[in-house]
């Protein structure tokens, strides 16, 4: 009997495309989770799972519908816009005005933001690399030719 080579190649390519799409989906979910936890101060796992399960619905919610989380423990009223904001952040989460108006906080704020961005990028890179490494481990043994 003759093996259906064309069909095999097509199936292999479809498998590869499906694997790539799955990796991209997981990487996006990790990115959404990290962004939710670092920027919006929300739980990583909840947003990772939501993005994984609902996709665009979760992206829409976290990127445009939900603001930065304001837990009861750090809740204060912004002196400028009179809305609820966090006492542990130098800027108001809504109007971006400095809560503590003394300018000595500004340099530290910038440095902290830069550090947070580097930290987030590193975490994202490491997680992505691990996901790709895991996906690269071919479960099928190679024939040699
Ligand atoms: Zn404000």
Backbone and ligand atoms as CSV (ligand in chain L), in Angstrom:
chain,resi,resn,atom,element,x,y,z
A,1,UNK,N,N,0.833,-1.196,0.000
A,1,UNK,CA,C,0.000,0.000,0.000
A,1,UNK,C,C,0.873,1.254,0.000
A,2,UNK,N,N,0.385,2.327,-0.595
A,2,UNK,CA,C,1.157,3.573,-0.651
A,2,UNK,C,C,0.635,4.554,0.393
A,3,UNK,N,N,1.553,5.102,1.154
A,3,UNK,CA,C,1.115,6.093,2.163
A,3,UNK,C,C,0.642,7.374,1.491
A,4,UNK,N,N,-0.395,7.932,2.027
A,4,UNK,CA,C,-0.959,9.178,1.498
A,4,UNK,C,C,-0.095,10.344,1.985
A,5,UNK,N,N,1.008,10.589,1.229
A,5,UNK,CA,C,2.008,11.557,1.678
A,5,UNK,C,C,1.436,12.982,1.756
A,6,UNK,N,N,0.671,13.340,0.701
A,6,UNK,CA,C,0.090,14.689,0.686
A,6,UNK,C,C,-0.793,14.926,1.893
A,7,UNK,N,N,-1.639,13.945,2.191
A,7,UNK,CA,C,-2.532,14.058,3.337
A,7,UNK,C,C,-1.772,14.144,4.646
A,8,UNK,N,N,-0.665,13.355,4.717
A,8,UNK,CA,C,0.143,13.376,5.951
A,8,UNK,C,C,0.757,14.746,6.166
A,9,UNK,N,N,1.321,15.315,5.051
A,9,UNK,CA,C,1.955,16.636,5.164
A,9,UNK,C,C,0.926,17.679,5.577
A,10,UNK,N,N,-0.250,17.595,4.945
A,10,UNK,CA,C,-1.314,18.550,5.255
A,10,UNK,C,C,-1.723,18.453,6.725
A,11,UNK,N,N,-1.842,17.204,7.190
A,11,UNK,CA,C,-2.236,16.999,8.579
A,11,UNK,C,C,-1.163,17.547,9.520
A,12,UNK,N,N,0.125,17.298,9.169
A,12,UNK,CA,C,1.219,17.788,10.000
A,12,UNK,C,C,1.203,19.310,10.067
A,13,UNK,N,N,0.939,19.941,8.902
A,13,UNK,CA,C,0.905,21.404,8.882
A,13,UNK,C,C,-0.252,21.940,9.705
A,14,UNK,N,N,-1.403,21.264,9.614
A,14,UNK,CA,C,-2.564,21.675,10.412
A,14,UNK,C,C,-2.262,21.529,11.896
A,15,UNK,N,N,-1.594,20.402,12.259
A,15,UNK,CA,C,-1.204,20.192,13.656
A,15,UNK,C,C,-0.329,21.332,14.131
A,16,UNK,N,N,0.667,21.685,13.281
A,16,UNK,CA,C,1.604,22.740,13.653
A,16,UNK,C,C,0.887,24.082,13.818
A,17,UNK,N,N,-0.022,24.379,12.886
A,17,UNK,CA,C,-0.772,25.640,12.967
A,17,UNK,C,C,-1.621,25.671,14.232
A,18,UNK,N,N,-2.252,24.535,14.550
A,18,UNK,CA,C,-3.081,24.477,15.758
A,18,UNK,C,C,-2.220,24.664,16.996
A,19,UNK,N,N,-1.021,24.055,17.001
A,19,UNK,CA,C,-0.117,24.198,18.144
A,19,UNK,C,C,0.318,25.643,18.299
A,20,UNK,N,N,0.650,26.307,17.171
A,20,UNK,CA,C,1.063,27.712,17.236
A,20,UNK,C,C,-0.058,28.587,17.764
A,21,UNK,N,N,-1.273,28.330,17.279
A,21,UNK,CA,C,-2.422,29.119,17.735
A,21,UNK,C,C,-2.645,28.919,19.227
A,22,UNK,N,N,-2.489,27.680,19.698
A,22,UNK,CA,C,-2.676,27.391,21.122
A,22,UNK,C,C,-1.636,28.126,21.952
A,23,UNK,N,N,-0.371,28.121,21.485
A,23,UNK,CA,C,0.694,28.825,22.212
A,23,UNK,C,C,0.387,30.320,22.249
A,24,UNK,N,N,-0.007,30.877,21.080
A,24,UNK,CA,C,-0.314,32.311,21.018
A,24,UNK,C,C,-1.442,32.647,21.989
A,25,UNK,N,N,-2.454,31.792,22.045
A,25,UNK,CA,C,-3.604,32.013,22.931
A,25,UNK,C,C,-3.164,32.031,24.387
A,26,UNK,N,N,-2.280,31.075,24.760
A,26,UNK,CA,C,-1.791,30.996,26.143
A,26,UNK,C,C,-0.929,32.210,26.469
A,27,UNK,N,N,-0.054,32.597,25.501
A,27,UNK,CA,C,0.818,33.757,25.726
A,27,UNK,C,C,-0.025,35.019,25.916
A,28,UNK,N,N,-1.079,35.173,25.102
A,28,UNK,CA,C,-1.972,36.338,25.240
A,28,UNK,C,C,-2.630,36.313,26.617
A,29,UNK,N,N,-3.086,35.132,27.041
A,29,UNK,CA,C,-3.750,35.024,28.350
A,29,UNK,C,C,-2.784,35.401,29.469
A,30,UNK,N,N,-1.504,34.963,29.361
A,30,UNK,CA,C,-0.492,35.315,30.362
A,30,UNK,C,C,-0.269,36.828,30.351
A,31,UNK,N,N,-0.188,37.400,29.133
A,31,UNK,CA,C,0.006,38.845,29.006
A,31,UNK,C,C,-1.139,39.621,29.637
A,32,UNK,N,N,-2.375,39.177,29.383
A,32,UNK,CA,C,-3.548,39.849,29.952
A,32,UNK,C,C,-3.513,39.744,31.478
A,33,UNK,N,N,-3.160,38.551,31.992
A,33,UNK,CA,C,-3.072,38.349,33.442
A,33,UNK,C,C,-2.032,39.260,34.073
A,34,UNK,N,N,-0.846,39.350,33.437
A,34,UNK,CA,C,0.224,40.207,33.951
A,34,UNK,C,C,-0.186,41.669,33.904
A,35,UNK,N,N,-0.782,42.064,32.798
A,35,UNK,CA,C,-1.210,43.455,32.649
A,35,UNK,C,C,-2.268,43.787,33.704
A,36,UNK,N,N,-3.201,42.857,33.922
A,36,UNK,CA,C,-4.245,43.076,34.927
A,36,UNK,C,C,-3.632,43.209,36.313
A,37,UNK,N,N,-2.621,42.391,36.624
A,37,UNK,CA,C,-2.058,42.427,37.970
A,37,UNK,C,C,-1.116,43.607,38.153
A,38,UNK,N,N,-0.334,43.952,37.126
A,38,UNK,CA,C,0.649,45.028,37.277
A,38,UNK,C,C,0.018,46.403,37.096
A,39,UNK,N,N,-0.871,46.548,36.145
A,39,UNK,CA,C,-1.421,47.873,35.835
A,39,UNK,C,C,-2.734,48.112,36.561
A,40,UNK,N,N,-3.629,47.140,36.507
A,40,UNK,CA,C,-4.957,47.339,37.092
A,40,UNK,C,C,-5.059,46.800,38.515
A,41,UNK,N,N,-3.955,46.226,39.026
A,41,UNK,CA,C,-3.923,45.705,40.404
A,41,UNK,C,C,-5.025,44.687,40.660
A,42,UNK,N,N,-5.240,43.833,39.675
A,42,UNK,CA,C,-6.226,42.774,39.846
A,42,UNK,C,C,-5.527,41.428,39.823
A,43,UNK,N,N,-6.281,40.395,40.169
A,43,UNK,CA,C,-5.638,39.094,40.352
A,43,UNK,C,C,-5.196,38.478,39.028
A,44,UNK,N,N,-3.930,38.034,38.995
A,44,UNK,CA,C,-3.357,37.459,37.771
A,44,UNK,C,C,-4.146,36.251,37.301
A,45,UNK,N,N,-4.391,35.297,38.211
A,45,UNK,CA,C,-4.979,34.015,37.797
A,45,UNK,C,C,-6.402,34.173,37.272
A,46,UNK,N,N,-7.155,35.085,37.897
A,46,UNK,CA,C,-8.528,35.295,37.445
A,46,UNK,C,C,-8.526,35.793,36.006
A,47,UNK,N,N,-7.635,36.762,35.694
A,47,UNK,CA,C,-7.639,37.355,34.357
A,47,UNK,C,C,-6.963,36.459,33.348
A,48,UNK,N,N,-5.980,35.681,33.813
A,48,UNK,CA,C,-5.383,34.674,32.937
A,48,UNK,C,C,-6.459,33.673,32.497
A,49,UNK,N,N,-7.215,33.173,33.478
A,49,UNK,CA,C,-8.264,32.184,33.174
A,49,UNK,C,C,-9.381,32.794,32.326
A,50,UNK,N,N,-9.797,34.016,32.676
A,50,UNK,CA,C,-10.866,34.673,31.912
A,50,UNK,C,C,-10.453,34.866,30.458
A,51,UNK,N,N,-9.223,35.316,30.267
A,51,UNK,CA,C,-8.736,35.508,28.897
A,51,UNK,C,C,-8.658,34.173,28.174
A,52,UNK,N,N,-8.217,33.142,28.896
A,52,UNK,CA,C,-8.090,31.813,28.302
A,52,UNK,C,C,-9.452,31.276,27.881
A,53,UNK,N,N,-10.479,31.504,28.714
A,53,UNK,CA,C,-11.802,30.935,28.455
A,53,UNK,C,C,-12.634,31.827,27.526
A,54,UNK,N,N,-12.649,33.141,27.822
A,54,UNK,CA,C,-13.559,34.021,27.076
A,54,UNK,C,C,-12.877,34.834,25.986
A,55,UNK,N,N,-11.554,34.939,26.019
A,55,UNK,CA,C,-10.827,35.672,24.983
A,55,UNK,C,C,-11.206,37.143,24.928
A,56,UNK,N,N,-11.733,37.589,23.791
A,56,UNK,CA,C,-12.012,39.019,23.583
A,56,UNK,C,C,-12.904,39.640,24.652
A,57,UNK,N,N,-13.809,38.849,25.251
A,57,UNK,CA,C,-14.678,39.397,26.298
A,57,UNK,C,C,-13.828,39.886,27.470
A,58,UNK,N,N,-12.870,39.045,27.896
A,58,UNK,CA,C,-11.985,39.420,28.999
A,58,UNK,C,C,-11.106,40.598,28.605
A,59,UNK,N,N,-10.618,40.625,27.356
A,59,UNK,CA,C,-9.743,41.730,26.913
A,59,UNK,C,C,-10.511,43.039,26.971
A,60,UNK,N,N,-11.739,43.002,26.480
A,60,UNK,CA,C,-12.567,44.213,26.472
A,60,UNK,C,C,-12.807,44.710,27.897
A,61,UNK,N,N,-13.140,43.770,28.796
A,61,UNK,CA,C,-13.427,44.145,30.180
A,61,UNK,C,C,-12.217,44.777,30.848
A,62,UNK,N,N,-11.071,44.090,30.772
A,62,UNK,CA,C,-9.915,44.555,31.543
A,62,UNK,C,C,-9.275,45.781,30.900
A,63,UNK,N,N,-9.334,45.913,29.573
A,63,UNK,CA,C,-8.662,47.048,28.942
A,63,UNK,C,C,-9.507,48.314,28.938
A,64,UNK,N,N,-10.842,48.180,28.813
A,64,UNK,CA,C,-11.597,49.427,28.702
A,64,UNK,C,C,-12.723,49.590,29.715
A,65,UNK,N,N,-13.174,48.521,30.369
A,65,UNK,CA,C,-14.305,48.667,31.271
A,65,UNK,C,C,-13.876,48.819,32.727
A,66,UNK,N,N,-12.806,48.170,33.140
A,66,UNK,CA,C,-12.439,48.156,34.548
A,66,UNK,C,C,-11.249,49.067,34.820
A,67,UNK,N,N,-11.371,49.872,35.855
A,67,UNK,CA,C,-10.262,50.721,36.265
A,67,UNK,C,C,-9.331,49.970,37.196
A,68,UNK,N,N,-8.426,50.725,37.804
A,68,UNK,CA,C,-7.512,50.128,38.766
A,68,UNK,C,C,-8.302,49.780,40.028
A,69,UNK,N,N,-8.062,48.566,40.530
A,69,UNK,CA,C,-8.793,48.118,41.710
A,69,UNK,C,C,-8.470,49.017,42.906
A,70,UNK,N,N,-9.508,49.361,43.684
A,70,UNK,CA,C,-9.316,50.182,44.877
A,70,UNK,C,C,-9.869,49.410,46.074
A,71,UNK,N,N,-9.013,48.608,46.744
A,71,UNK,CA,C,-9.484,47.851,47.898
A,71,UNK,C,C,-9.872,48.783,49.054
A,72,UNK,N,N,-10.771,48.277,49.903
A,72,UNK,CA,C,-11.277,49.105,51.004
A,72,UNK,C,C,-10.147,49.581,51.908
A,73,UNK,N,N,-9.106,48.738,52.079
A,73,UNK,CA,C,-8.039,49.052,53.027
A,73,UNK,C,C,-7.228,50.284,52.632
A,74,UNK,N,N,-7.165,50.607,51.331
A,74,UNK,CA,C,-6.337,51.751,50.905
A,74,UNK,C,C,-7.205,52.841,50.272
A,75,UNK,N,N,-8.512,52.763,50.515
A,75,UNK,CA,C,-9.428,53.679,49.843
A,75,UNK,C,C,-9.365,55.095,50.434
A,76,UNK,N,N,-9.108,56.096,49.589
A,76,UNK,CA,C,-9.173,57.499,50.009
A,76,UNK,C,C,-9.862,58.300,48.904
A,77,UNK,N,N,-10.219,59.526,49.201
A,77,UNK,CA,C,-10.841,60.388,48.197
A,77,UNK,C,C,-9.782,61.308,47.606
A,78,UNK,N,N,-9.734,61.356,46.285
A,78,UNK,CA,C,-8.772,62.218,45.608
A,78,UNK,C,C,-9.117,63.681,45.871
A,79,UNK,N,N,-8.131,64.498,46.269
A,79,UNK,CA,C,-8.426,65.907,46.543
A,79,UNK,C,C,-8.796,66.693,45.278
A,80,UNK,N,N,-8.425,66.180,44.109
A,80,UNK,CA,C,-8.677,66.932,42.888
A,80,UNK,C,C,-10.019,66.562,42.236
A,81,UNK,N,N,-10.230,65.230,41.990
A,81,UNK,CA,C,-11.449,64.834,41.277
A,81,UNK,C,C,-12.535,64.305,42.213
A,82,UNK,N,N,-12.202,64.183,43.518
A,82,UNK,CA,C,-13.167,63.763,44.544
A,82,UNK,C,C,-13.661,62.336,44.349
A,83,UNK,N,N,-12.925,61.558,43.574
A,83,UNK,CA,C,-13.332,60.162,43.406
A,83,UNK,C,C,-12.442,59.257,44.249
A,84,UNK,N,N,-12.876,58.008,44.408
A,84,UNK,CA,C,-12.111,57.080,45.231
A,84,UNK,C,C,-10.818,56.689,44.531
A,85,UNK,N,N,-9.724,56.688,45.305
A,85,UNK,CA,C,-8.445,56.269,44.753
A,85,UNK,C,C,-7.654,55.564,45.848
A,86,UNK,N,N,-6.411,55.160,45.524
A,86,UNK,CA,C,-5.607,54.379,46.454
A,86,UNK,C,C,-4.619,55.266,47.207
A,87,UNK,N,N,-4.500,55.018,48.516
A,87,UNK,CA,C,-3.546,55.790,49.308
A,87,UNK,C,C,-2.124,55.279,49.124
A,88,UNK,N,N,-1.963,54.061,48.570
A,88,UNK,CA,C,-0.608,53.513,48.429
A,88,UNK,C,C,0.001,53.825,47.066
A,89,UNK,N,N,-0.680,54.632,46.260
A,89,UNK,CA,C,-0.120,55.025,44.978
A,89,UNK,C,C,0.090,56.542,44.952
A,90,UNK,N,N,1.192,56.993,44.344
A,90,UNK,CA,C,1.480,58.431,44.356
A,90,UNK,C,C,0.490,59.252,43.533
A,91,UNK,N,N,-0.103,58.619,42.503
A,91,UNK,CA,C,-1.036,59.355,41.654
A,91,UNK,C,C,-2.445,58.814,41.808
A,92,UNK,N,N,-3.425,59.697,41.571
A,92,UNK,CA,C,-4.826,59.296,41.564
A,92,UNK,C,C,-5.036,58.300,40.418
A,93,UNK,N,N,-5.791,57.225,40.667
A,93,UNK,CA,C,-5.977,56.212,39.635
A,93,UNK,C,C,-6.903,56.701,38.520
A,94,UNK,N,N,-7.633,57.788,38.759
A,94,UNK,CA,C,-8.559,58.279,37.728
A,94,UNK,C,C,-8.048,59.520,37.005
A,95,UNK,N,N,-7.648,60.558,37.762
A,95,UNK,CA,C,-7.238,61.790,37.090
A,95,UNK,C,C,-5.724,61.931,37.012
A,96,UNK,N,N,-4.967,60.991,37.581
A,96,UNK,CA,C,-3.507,60.990,37.534
A,96,UNK,C,C,-2.880,62.157,38.267
A,97,UNK,N,N,-3.642,62.861,39.094
A,97,UNK,CA,C,-3.052,63.940,39.884
A,97,UNK,C,C,-2.248,63.327,41.028
A,98,UNK,N,N,-1.169,64.004,41.414
A,98,UNK,CA,C,-0.388,63.526,42.543
A,98,UNK,C,C,-1.204,63.707,43.814
A,99,UNK,N,N,-1.314,62.633,44.600
A,99,UNK,CA,C,-2.072,62.704,45.845
A,99,UNK,C,C,-1.296,63.537,46.857
A,100,UNK,N,N,-0.020,63.180,47.019
A,100,UNK,CA,C,0.857,63.970,47.869
A,100,UNK,C,C,1.517,64.994,46.954
A,101,UNK,N,N,1.209,66.260,47.150
A,101,UNK,CA,C,1.607,67.253,46.163
A,101,UNK,C,C,3.085,67.633,46.213
A,102,UNK,N,N,3.785,67.201,47.232
A,102,UNK,CA,C,5.202,67.575,47.303
A,102,UNK,C,C,5.968,66.930,46.153
A,103,UNK,N,N,6.813,67.725,45.485
A,103,UNK,CA,C,7.442,67.266,44.253
A,103,UNK,C,C,8.545,66.244,44.508
A,104,UNK,N,N,8.924,66.041,45.755
A,104,UNK,CA,C,10.001,65.073,46.021
A,104,UNK,C,C,9.592,63.665,45.607
A,105,UNK,N,N,8.282,63.411,45.480
A,105,UNK,CA,C,7.821,62.073,45.113
A,105,UNK,C,C,7.984,61.798,43.622
A,106,UNK,N,N,8.133,62.857,42.819
A,106,UNK,CA,C,8.049,62.652,41.366
A,106,UNK,C,C,9.183,61.811,40.809
A,107,UNK,N,N,10.428,62.121,41.243
A,107,UNK,CA,C,11.581,61.353,40.754
A,107,UNK,C,C,11.444,59.894,41.151
A,108,UNK,N,N,11.083,59.680,42.421
A,108,UNK,CA,C,10.923,58.311,42.894
A,108,UNK,C,C,9.819,57.588,42.151
A,109,UNK,N,N,8.767,58.317,41.826
A,109,UNK,CA,C,7.644,57.726,41.096
A,109,UNK,C,C,8.084,57.251,39.718
A,110,UNK,N,N,8.833,58.095,39.007
A,110,UNK,CA,C,9.321,57.726,37.678
A,110,UNK,C,C,10.219,56.499,37.754
A,111,UNK,N,N,11.145,56.513,38.727
A,111,UNK,CA,C,12.062,55.382,38.872
A,111,UNK,C,C,11.290,54.106,39.168
A,112,UNK,N,N,10.267,54.242,40.015
A,112,UNK,CA,C,9.492,53.060,40.379
A,112,UNK,C,C,8.719,52.537,39.174
A,113,UNK,N,N,8.188,53.442,38.378
A,113,UNK,CA,C,7.457,53.019,37.169
A,113,UNK,C,C,8.377,52.286,36.204
A,114,UNK,N,N,9.595,52.835,36.016
A,114,UNK,CA,C,10.565,52.196,35.121
A,114,UNK,C,C,10.906,50.807,35.639
A,115,UNK,N,N,11.130,50.710,36.961
A,115,UNK,CA,C,11.479,49.422,37.554
A,115,UNK,C,C,10.340,48.426,37.369
A,116,UNK,N,N,9.108,48.877,37.552
A,116,UNK,CA,C,7.953,47.997,37.387
A,116,UNK,C,C,7.854,47.501,35.950
A,117,UNK,N,N,8.118,48.407,34.979
A,117,UNK,CA,C,8.030,48.012,33.577
A,117,UNK,C,C,9.087,46.970,33.229
A,118,UNK,N,N,10.322,47.189,33.728
A,118,UNK,CA,C,11.396,46.225,33.470
A,118,UNK,C,C,11.044,44.881,34.087
A,119,UNK,N,N,10.541,44.942,35.319
A,119,UNK,CA,C,10.179,43.719,36.025
A,119,UNK,C,C,9.088,42.965,35.264
A,120,UNK,N,N,8.078,43.699,34.792
A,120,UNK,CA,C,6.975,43.078,34.051
A,120,UNK,C,C,7.482,42.464,32.755
A,121,UNK,N,N,8.330,43.212,32.026
A,121,UNK,CA,C,8.857,42.706,30.762
A,121,UNK,C,C,9.647,41.426,30.991
A,122,UNK,N,N,10.459,41.425,32.072
A,122,UNK,CA,C,11.255,40.238,32.365
A,122,UNK,C,C,10.378,39.041,32.678
A,123,UNK,N,N,9.347,39.289,33.488
A,123,UNK,CA,C,8.466,38.203,33.874
A,123,UNK,C,C,7.761,37.642,32.651
A,124,UNK,N,N,7.319,38.567,31.768
A,124,UNK,CA,C,6.607,38.164,30.554
A,124,UNK,C,C,7.527,37.335,29.666
A,125,UNK,N,N,8.773,37.811,29.513
A,125,UNK,CA,C,9.743,37.107,28.675
A,125,UNK,C,C,10.006,35.705,29.214
A,126,UNK,N,N,10.243,35.620,30.519
A,126,UNK,CA,C,10.539,34.326,31.125
A,126,UNK,C,C,9.382,33.365,30.954
A,127,UNK,N,N,8.176,33.833,31.181
A,127,UNK,CA,C,6.995,32.978,31.057
A,127,UNK,C,C,6.810,32.527,29.614
A,128,UNK,N,N,7.025,33.454,28.673
A,128,UNK,CA,C,6.879,33.124,27.259
A,128,UNK,C,C,7.901,32.079,26.857
A,129,UNK,N,N,9.155,32.286,27.310
A,129,UNK,CA,C,10.219,31.353,26.956
A,129,UNK,C,C,9.898,29.961,27.483
A,130,UNK,N,N,9.392,29.905,28.706
A,130,UNK,CA,C,9.066,28.590,29.276
A,130,UNK,C,C,7.954,27.925,28.478
A,131,UNK,N,N,6.938,28.720,28.079
A,131,UNK,CA,C,5.820,28.163,27.316
A,131,UNK,C,C,6.304,27.628,25.974
A,132,UNK,N,N,7.205,28.385,25.320
A,132,UNK,CA,C,7.716,27.961,24.017
A,132,UNK,C,C,8.573,26.707,24.175
A,133,UNK,N,N,9.414,26.697,25.230
A,133,UNK,CA,C,10.257,25.521,25.476
A,133,UNK,C,C,9.397,24.277,25.689
A,134,UNK,N,N,8.340,24.438,26.460
A,134,UNK,CA,C,7.460,23.305,26.744
A,134,UNK,C,C,6.801,22.812,25.459
A,135,UNK,N,N,6.446,23.773,24.585
A,135,UNK,CA,C,5.774,23.398,23.342
A,135,UNK,C,C,6.753,22.753,22.364
A,136,UNK,N,N,8.050,23.121,22.471
A,136,UNK,CA,C,9.046,22.601,21.528
A,136,UNK,C,C,9.352,21.142,21.772
A,137,UNK,N,N,9.163,20.697,22.989
A,137,UNK,CA,C,9.488,19.307,23.301
A,137,UNK,C,C,8.542,18.410,22.516
A,138,UNK,N,N,9.093,17.885,21.427
A,138,UNK,CA,C,8.289,17.114,20.480
A,138,UNK,C,C,7.929,15.769,21.101
A,139,UNK,N,N,6.620,15.490,21.250
A,139,UNK,CA,C,6.234,14.202,21.834
A,139,UNK,C,C,6.462,13.028,20.879
A,140,UNK,N,N,6.507,13.297,19.555
A,140,UNK,CA,C,6.676,12.229,18.574
A,140,UNK,C,C,8.164,11.946,18.352
A,141,UNK,N,N,8.608,10.674,18.417
A,141,UNK,CA,C,10.024,10.371,18.150
A,141,UNK,C,C,10.335,10.575,16.665
A,142,UNK,N,N,11.535,11.094,16.373
A,142,UNK,CA,C,11.902,11.338,14.988
A,142,UNK,C,C,12.435,10.075,14.336
A,143,UNK,N,N,12.184,9.925,13.039
A,143,UNK,CA,C,12.543,8.687,12.342
A,143,UNK,C,C,13.999,8.660,11.928
A,144,UNK,N,N,14.700,9.777,11.975
A,144,UNK,CA,C,16.105,9.798,11.585
A,144,UNK,C,C,16.314,10.395,10.213
A,145,UNK,N,N,15.355,10.226,9.293
A,145,UNK,CA,C,15.517,10.794,7.968
A,145,UNK,C,C,14.690,12.054,7.808
L,1,ZN,ZN,ZN,-8.349,62.226,41.019
